[in-house]
Amino acid sequence: MIKPALRDEQIIRSLLDLDFYKFTMGQLIFNKFRDVPVKFVFKNRTKGIRLADTVDVHELSEQLDACQGLRCDNSELHYLRGTNEYQERMFSEPYLDFLRHLHLPDYELTSKSDGSISLEFPGDWSKATYWETLALSIINELHYRSQLRKMSRFERDRLYAQGIMRLNQKIDLLKKYPDIKFTDFGTRRRHAFLWQNYTVQTMKAELPNQMIGTSNVLLAMRLGLTPMGTSAHETYMAMYGIMHGSDQEILASHNQVLQDWWQQYGYGLSIALTDTYGSDFFFRDFLAEQAEKWKGLRHDSGDPLIFGEKAINFYKSHGIDPKEKMIVYSDGLDVETIIKIHEQFRGRILTTFGWGTNLTNDLGLPALSLVVKLLESNGVSTVKLSDNLNKAMGSPEEIERAKRIFGYSNTEAEKCRY
């Protein structure tokens, strides 16, 4: 049986215990935008949960301080040299040397009277970016440790037994659909590192031809899995502040990200995230030449079935066979949704799934919807619109400006499940 850590133990013990896209994005940032001043902010999107009641800010501060003491060692850097199957070497020596000496910048942490936690990470973009998934993993685990401390030993054993039963049900269902391929995307909102490790090990053993990798670099290294991930909303949001001289420059910032990404990584990591300013704008801005070259798209908000039909129609409108393209679904997935999407698009377009919270945090305790997002870039309030207005971020003024610039007219606002 899993033996959970209830207090004191250091949660993050390696700078590789984060999502792979932090390194792929990190290299692009290091090469082109390393000194851009930014600020990341933590946000709890789960209404009714007073995190300051479950997460002690002094304990949180100790865990964050411990992260600042971590460095990538030689074996970890050696592993990063060999993570790409498409190029001779994915990460350059200058970037690896930067990681060797990386010291996470200082943070700003307070507990508020309304029961919320204020946590911000200002600094150079090339350094502050790594706080995102590290902080989320820490806050999640501290929240669940506080609940476990209130349980008896039997109640804790029962909780983990229930988690194993739920995992078994997922495995039994997926074995009926051997064509479904998925990746563990559950680092940022996991119940705990040990539980994620157990879940990933189990899925690898039970579904070896279906689980194609994990976004967690440390687990990929330890378990012999492929580290998976490309880029996130962060790149588009940062560019909004970097290219902010005029409406036309802001409009052009979206495709500039795509151009920079292709120049850095080419076909190997060419999965385009589609919803930063709404997927309707993305399909207007993604050029036919880019659609032909890029491997596929990532869905992260809005109705997944509607999005899939839009993607198929988009490719067909450019004379591209959608059966040769891929959609990576990554928004609040559970096994039933995965099967539903797979069945609708089987034989029409390739699908794969980045399975997060429901995979690594499904033990019966309510899951939280926590994010760390880019608040400012280059002194400008950044914007994320999404296909779900409840995921939108930015100052009211910049949100309205972005809606006008990108022709955003979506009105759907769904509860953020994860």
C-alpha positions, 0 to 999 in steps of 0.5 A: 500500500502507498505510504503517504508523506503527512508532513515535513518531507521535501516534495520537489527533490529534482528540477526534472520533477516538472513538465517537459514543456518547461524545458522545450519552451525554456530553450526558446526563451533562453535563446530569444527572450531571456531578459524579458521581465515577467510576473507569474501568478498563482490562481485558485479557480475552485470556488468555495475552497479557502486554500489558506485553511488547508495550506500553511503558508510557512510550510509552503514557503519552506517547500518553495525555498527548498526548490531554490536550493536544487540544481540539475546534476550531471546525470540529469543534464546527460539525460536531457541531452538524449530526449529527442528522436527527431534531431541529433540533439534537442537541447544545446550546450549553452542552454544545458549550462544555463540549467546547470547554474539555474537558481530559481528567482525569489517569490512573493507569498502572503496569506489573505484574510479572505482565505486565499493565498497570494503567490507571485513569481517575478523575474527574468522570463528565462528563470521565472518560467520554471516555477509554474509546475513546481509550485502547483505540485507543491500546493496540491500535495500540501493541500492533500497532506492536510486532509490526510493528517485528519484521517486515521490510518485505516481511513488513509488505507481505504482512500488509497484502496479506492484510488487503486480500484478507480485506476483498475476501472480505467485500465479495464475500460481502456483495454477494450479500446487498444487503439487509444493512445495517451500520455500522463499530463498529471504532474501539476495537479497530482495528489502526490508525487508517490501516487503519480509514480505509482499510477504511471508505473501501473499504466506502463505495466498494464497498458504498455502499447497505449501509454506512450509517455509522461510529461514528467521528466523525472518519471520519464528518466526513472521509468524509461518512458518518453518525455512528452510536451511542446508548448503552452499558452505562456509563449503567446501571452508573453509575446502579447507583451513583447509585441505591444506597439500597436493593434497590428503588432499584437495581432501578428504576435500570435503567428510570430510564436508559431514561426519562432517555434518552427525555427527552433524545433521543426516538425518534431515538436509541431503541435500547435496550441489553438485556444489562447485567443480562441480557436476561431481566430487560430484557424484564421491565423494558421496559414495553409503552409503551416497547416501542411507542415505542422504535425497537428493541434492541441485542444485545451478548452471548449467542446472537444467534439465541436473542436474536432469537427472544426479541425477536420473541416479546416484541413479539408478546406486547405486540401489537406487529408485530416487522416494524416494530422493529429489532435492532442486532447488535454482539457479535463479528460476522464476515461469516458470522455477519452473513449467518446472522442476516440469513437467519434474521430476514429478513422477521420483524424488521429487523436491522442490524449494528454490525461491529467488530473483525473489520472493522477488525482482520482482517489475520492477527494475533490480535485482542485483547479489551480493554475500558475499563469503569466500575469505580466510580460515586458510591463504589460498585462498579458491576456488569455481568452480561451474557448471557455471564458472562465479560463480567461485571464488578464486585466479588464482593459487588455481583455477587451482590447484583445477581444477586439483585435482577435475578433473574439466573440465566444460567450461560453463560460463553463465550470473549470473542472480541473 
